[in-house]
Amino acid sequence: MSESITSKLENYKTAPFDSRFPNQNQTRNCWQNYLDFHRCEKAMAAKGGDPYICQWYKRVYTSLCPTSWVTAWDERIEEGTFPGKI
């Protein structure tokens, strides 16, 4: 695993600026990082890689997204009714 990823995860405080989402409203940033986390985990499981590197996305969406949204999305994934492409 890359040393830089490990050090970034250890020193993580809050979501960094993402130039794809320059506005104050961070809803799309929250959504995109949630999807990226689940896509990363799926890709790592398929390749037999270490899913630890996906934790970056989880930390970002955890700091940006309201807990109620994440809970609802997790429930929809379990039910098979999640609207996003993972």
C-alpha angles and dihedrals in degrees: 000000000000115000091219093059091050092049092046091052092048093049096043115134107156140341111296123228112282114199091208088069107039098156128089092248104086098180094111090046089054092048094046094050091048090054092043091053093053093042090050092050091048092049093047092049090051093049095040090240130146110277090202091095089062090066090085091069091046093053091049096049091042091057094044105037127072111246092237091060093050092048092050092047092048090051091050091051090053091048092047094239099107110137098211128086110249 
